[in-house]
Amino acid sequence: MNNEVVSLEVAESEFERFGDTHDLDFDCDAWQNEEKVSGFLENKEKIVKAIINGSLVISEEGLPVFSPRKSGSIPDLTFNEPTGATWQSMDKAGKNTGEVAKLMTIMAQLTRTDVSTFSKMKNADLKVCMAVTALFLAQ
């Protein structure tokens, strides 16, 4: 059974539109850091797959809107462009807060939801959210 809602070509085009809208540097050919390239390609693959299966769409404004498929009754999540408050949310999490907790704090800030939204989320859905967040913040 094929659960493809969008073709690979359209999904990749939407991914590029997301990057262009937010001035994100997706030109990994110019990067010198292999770890950065590898991380980018992993995140791109997760996002493109989510677009293909219809769980992630890029809005007219270029914002990723994710519909969790595995996590029950969690509503659609719109990832807004980071602001200074996004970066400050890491500080508010505290010095002794772990990296995962900081990431969840940032995801909650980007989606204007509560951290508990991500705490309840199944891993398959969480990975897509983490990939979107990573691309927004890696720039």
C-alpha positions as CSV (number, residue, x, y, z in Angstrom):
1,M,0.0,0.0,0.0
2,N,1.4,3.4,-1.1
3,N,0.7,6.2,1.4
4,E,2.2,8.8,-0.9
5,V,0.1,12.0,-0.9
6,V,2.6,14.2,-2.6
7,S,5.3,13.3,-5.2
8,L,9.0,13.4,-4.3
9,E,9.5,16.3,-6.7
10,V,6.7,18.4,-5.2
11,A,7.9,17.5,-1.6
12,E,11.5,18.6,-2.4
13,S,10.1,21.8,-4.1
14,E,8.1,22.6,-1.0
15,F,11.1,21.9,1.2
16,E,13.1,24.5,-0.9
17,R,10.3,27.0,-0.6
18,F,10.3,26.6,3.1
19,G,14.1,27.4,3.1
20,D,13.8,30.3,0.7
21,T,10.9,31.9,2.6
22,H,13.0,32.0,5.8
23,D,16.4,32.7,4.2
24,L,17.7,29.3,5.4
25,D,21.0,28.2,3.8
26,F,20.3,24.8,2.3
27,D,23.4,24.8,0.0
28,C,25.3,22.0,1.7
29,D,27.8,21.8,-1.3
30,A,29.4,25.0,0.1
31,W,29.7,23.7,3.7
32,Q,33.1,22.5,5.0
33,N,31.7,20.6,8.0
34,E,30.8,17.0,7.2
35,E,28.8,16.6,10.4
36,K,26.7,19.6,9.5
37,V,26.0,18.2,6.0
38,S,25.1,14.8,7.5
39,G,22.7,16.4,10.0
40,F,21.1,18.6,7.4
41,L,20.5,15.6,5.0
42,E,19.0,13.5,7.8
43,N,16.6,16.4,8.7
44,K,15.8,17.0,5.1
45,E,14.9,13.4,4.6
46,K,12.6,13.3,7.6
47,I,10.8,16.5,6.4
48,V,10.5,15.5,2.8
49,K,9.1,12.1,3.9
50,A,6.5,13.8,6.1
51,I,5.5,16.1,3.2
52,I,5.2,13.0,0.9
53,N,2.9,11.2,3.4
54,G,0.8,14.4,4.0
55,S,1.6,14.8,7.7
56,L,3.6,18.0,7.0
57,V,2.5,20.9,4.7
58,I,4.2,24.2,4.0
59,S,1.6,26.9,4.4
60,E,1.2,29.8,1.9
61,E,3.4,31.8,4.3
62,G,6.1,29.2,4.2
63,L,5.5,27.9,7.7
64,P,5.6,24.1,8.4
65,V,2.3,22.8,9.7
66,F,2.6,19.3,11.1
67,S,-0.3,16.9,11.8
68,P,0.9,14.2,14.2
69,R,-0.1,10.8,12.9
70,K,1.0,8.5,15.7
71,S,0.3,10.6,18.8
72,G,-3.4,10.5,19.3
73,S,-5.3,13.7,19.8
74,I,-2.5,16.2,19.5
75,P,-3.7,19.0,17.2
76,D,-1.9,20.4,14.2
77,L,1.2,22.3,15.0
78,T,2.4,25.4,13.1
79,F,6.1,26.1,13.4
80,N,6.6,29.8,13.4
81,E,9.8,31.5,12.5
82,P,12.2,31.9,15.4
83,T,12.4,35.2,17.2
84,G,14.6,36.5,20.0
85,A,12.1,35.0,22.4
86,T,12.9,31.6,20.9
87,W,16.5,31.9,21.7
88,Q,15.7,33.3,25.2
89,S,13.5,30.3,25.9
90,M,16.7,28.2,26.1
91,D,18.0,30.5,28.9
92,K,14.7,30.3,30.7
93,A,14.9,26.5,30.7
94,G,17.9,27.0,33.1
95,K,21.6,26.1,33.1
96,N,21.1,22.7,34.6
97,T,18.5,21.7,32.1
98,G,19.4,18.9,29.6
99,E,19.6,19.4,25.9
100,V,16.4,17.5,25.2
101,A,14.4,19.6,27.6
102,K,15.8,22.8,26.0
103,L,14.9,21.5,22.6
104,M,11.3,20.8,23.8
105,T,11.2,24.2,25.3
106,I,12.2,25.7,21.9
107,M,9.7,23.6,20.0
108,A,6.9,24.7,22.3
109,Q,7.9,28.3,21.8
110,L,8.0,27.9,18.0
111,T,4.6,26.2,17.9
112,R,3.1,28.4,20.6
113,T,2.1,25.4,22.6
114,D,3.1,23.8,25.9
115,V,6.1,21.6,26.4
116,S,3.8,18.8,27.5
117,T,2.6,18.6,23.9
118,F,6.0,17.1,22.9
119,S,6.3,15.1,26.1
120,K,3.2,13.1,25.1
121,M,4.3,12.7,21.5
122,K,5.3,9.4,20.0
123,N,8.9,9.1,18.7
124,A,8.0,9.1,14.9
125,D,6.1,12.4,15.3
126,L,8.7,13.9,17.6
127,K,11.5,13.2,15.0
128,V,9.7,15.3,12.4
129,C,9.2,18.2,14.9
130,M,12.9,18.0,15.9
131,A,14.0,18.1,12.3
132,V,12.0,21.2,11.5
133,T,13.3,22.9,14.7
134,A,16.9,21.9,13.9
135,L,16.7,23.5,10.4
136,F,15.2,26.7,11.8
137,L,17.9,27.0,14.5
138,A,21.0,25.7,12.6
139,Q,21.3,28.8,10.5
